[in-house]
């Protein structure tokens, strides 16, 4: 294995700090620390600069939305990327135009260039997760971005329950997929340990699974349980997961050479049968 195959990647699971300014500032400091530790890419949690307000349905929370790109948070993160040399995956609440709101992630290259955005496709409407009140379904497909740290895709929270997007990212050449989330203790903790490793091995790339941590009592009773982690293309964890109660920066070395090795061993892409799958998407 050549050193060039190894990418040092980071993720942040954070507790809500009470306001946008302090939330962005703490992520900036985590990013600077990740850069000091040699990371080349970092991903933040779902709607990283806001609370998870979807625990309630209240129109006042549209105020958290901003243009992506072009809004103040992305501009600030572009400067951070140039300062640190990090690729940044930044999930935000996006207002595209009047009445059009999306659960979005911007991908910013290490030189501060905004490479594009991913918009969450699958929108839940469940107690504690009233997202259809706030978001339209994503309409930009499943892009994979050529970054200074490799080919990176994004799949947001509830998306992870749907295998089609995971596969689309693999077919588009993703090497690492960030899955920023906000998932609550008791509801899906057992799925959290299963789904992303299963997606990683089925599609043969690395996955970075990010969850919020702690309670945001002003907005609801959800107990976000952290335990963020990286998993490799064979479904094995890359190091230990993060805490289930504390904010944490996770930095791990990802050997991208494993992707080709695993694909030679388990030839899932060779043995796909797209000619037989037409009925899966028939209404």
C-alpha positions, 0 to 999 in steps of 0.5 A: 500500500502506498502512502498516497492511498491513505486519506486522513478524514475527520468528523464532528459530533456536536451538542447544540450550544444555544446559538448559531454563532457559537455553533459555527465557532466550535466547528471551526475550532474542531476543523482547525484541530483536525487540520493540525492532526493531519486531516484532509477532509472533515464532515459535520452533522445534519444542519450543523449550525442549528438545533434539530428544530424538526422535533416541533412544527413551527413556522418560526424555524424557517428563520434558520434557512439561508442560501447554499451556496452564497449564504453567510455560513458557506462563505465563512466555511470557504475561508476556513477551507482556505485557511486549513486546507480541508475539504469540508462537508457542511450540512445546512438548512437551505432556502433556494427561493421563496417557499423552497426549502431543502435539507442540504449539504455543501461540499467545499474543496480545500481551496475554498471552491464550492463544488456543489450541494446534495439535497436530502431525498427522503423526508420523514414525517414522524413524531419528533422528526416533522421534516415534511413541514420544513423541507422539500424532497431533494431534486439534484440526484446523488452527485459525487464530488472530485475533491482534494481528498478523493471522490466524496458523496453525501447521503443525509440521515433518513436517506440511509434507510433507502439502498437506492441512493447508496448504490447510485453513489457507488455507481458514480465512483464515490470513495467516501460517503458522509452520512450526517444525521440526527437520530434519537436514542431508542428509536433506531440505535440498533439500525445505526450499528447495522445500516451504514456498515451494510451500505459500505460493504454492499457498495464497497466504499468508506462511510462516515456516519455522524450523529448529533449528541445530547438533548435540545430541551427547548425543541423536544425530548429527542436524546441524540446518542452520538456514537459516530464512526467510520466504516471501511468497504468490507463493513469493518469499523475504522477505529472505535466509535465516538462517545454516546454522550459527549461531543467529539472530533473523530480522526481516522486514516482511510486506506482508499486502496482497500476499495479496489481490493474489496471489489476484486474479492467481492465482485458485486458490481460485476454481478449486478443485474440492472437488466432485471431490476426494471420492476423495482422502479415501476409505479 
